[in-house]
Amino acid sequence: MDGKRYKGDKEMRIHAHIRIICMYSSLALGDPTVTLEEVTPPAFSSGPLFPAEDRIVQLFERNTYSVVNIFDVTLRPQLNVTGVVEKSSNVVTFYISYWQIPEGNGSGVVWDEEGHIVTNYHVQVDAPEELLRPIKAGQSSSLKVGQQCLAIGNPFGFDHTLTVGVISGLNRDIFSQTGVTIGGGTSAGVGFAIPSSTVLRIVPQLIQFGKVVRAGLNVDIAPDLIANQLNVRNGALVLQVPVNSIAAKAGLNPTTRGFAGNIVLGDIIVAVNNKPVNSKAELLKTLDDYNVGDKVIFQIQRGSEKLEVNVELEEQ
């Protein structure tokens, strides 16, 4: 008896499932007796944004139209010959058409109202003025590891994109490392960003001169790895000083070899205008704050002596 009841209950459950499936099938197939209200689930408003979300949204909305899409094409000529040769003049009619060949796609930022667009490698000009919203750039020199950063791009021209991350590293030779996974076409490289302080310095030079004008010494400075091998742990080691150069006239000594073939270390630059310099990278970074023609004081280590050398910076 219990077995028959179990079998009957099981059959009833199966029939109930079949009825439910049939009911949903009829709804899916378009039952005219069913209204839209009956098959539309309730929708709930998302509510106000969290403060952190609202801040990111506002930053995106304020800066999104300063980011543009850059689409590079190359015009490739193609010669087309048409008509017949005129016997009297031996003239052949021809024309040249140009094909647009896509070369690259990426993002850039509006620099100013004159139409300069800054990308990762070059500066584009002649953007329509009515669409320009110049970017408001800040100084990256005050950044701290762990600070939040936003990457806004327009990689394919469809719409703007936003990625949120953190500053994960600083003091690279060229870049600041970020914890942002950059989408394709953002023209910033994967995981690295050119510091805004660098951009603020070099873009005006690109616009005015068509190149970056760097102030320096025009001497050879030992790479940090070689300096460490020569037991130079602090400062920038001078390797070579060109004859009759400004640095030579100022009295900077190069690295040489002694009579026995031993290496005699040259001057080690340990500070510029009393600002400490611990490596070649720091020296170059420090000199970026100066212009060609500026006179600076180099604090140097020469053997056991500490000296000061006055040098007028020249174009690198």
C-alpha positions, 0 to 999 in steps of 0.5 A: 500500500505504501509503495502504491501511495509513493508511486502515486505521489511521484506521478502527481509531482511529475504531472505538476511539473509538466503543467508548470512547464506547459504554462511557461511554454504557453507564456513564452510562445505568446498566450493572448490571455497573458498581459505584459504586467503579468510577465514583467518582473518588478524593477527597483531603483538603485538608490544614491551612489556611495561617496566614493562612487560619486567622486569617480563618476564626477571625475569621469564626467569632468574629464571625459571630453578632454580625451579623444580618439586618434586614428592614423591613416596613410594615403597610398597612391595608386596609378590608374591608366584609362583611355587610348593612346592618341597617335597624333600626340602620343598622349595617355590619359591617367589619374592617381587615386589614393587609398586610406590604409589604417596604421594605428588607433589610440587615445590622446588628450586635448592640450589647449584651445589651439588644437594640440592633441597630445598622444603617447608618441607625438603631438597632433594639430588642427583639431576642430576648436568647437570640440576642444576641452583642454585637460587640466593637468596636475603635478605627478611629483607629489604622488604616493604609492597606493593613491587611486588613479583613473585611466580614461580612454577612447580607444576605438572611437565608439565611446569613452572607457574608464578603468580604476586602479592605484599607483603601484610604483614610482621613480622609474627612469621614465614612467610611473607604474600603475595598477591599472589594466589599460584597455587596447588603444589607450596609448599609455602602454600596459601598466605604465604611465608617463608622469604628468610632470614630464608631460608639462615640461616637454609638450610646450617644447614640442609645440615651440621647437618641434623637439625636446630641448634638454639642459645638461652637461654633455658628458658621459655618466656611468650607468648605475650598474657599472658605477656599483661595480666600481664601488660608487654607491652614492652619486653619478660617476663621470666617465668621459669629458669631451675636450674643449667642452663646457664641462672640461673648461669648468674642470670636471675630471673623467674616469681614466686608467693609471700607469699600471692599468688600474681604473682612476675614478673621475668626479662623482656628482653628489648634488646639484645646487645642494640637492642630493643626487644618488644615481645617474637617473636622479642626476638626469631627473634633477637637470630636467628642472633647469633650462639651457644656459642656466648656471648651476653648482655641482657638488662633487667627490674627487677622491677624498676631496669635496669640491664645488664646480660652477657649470653653465648647462648646454643643450643635450 
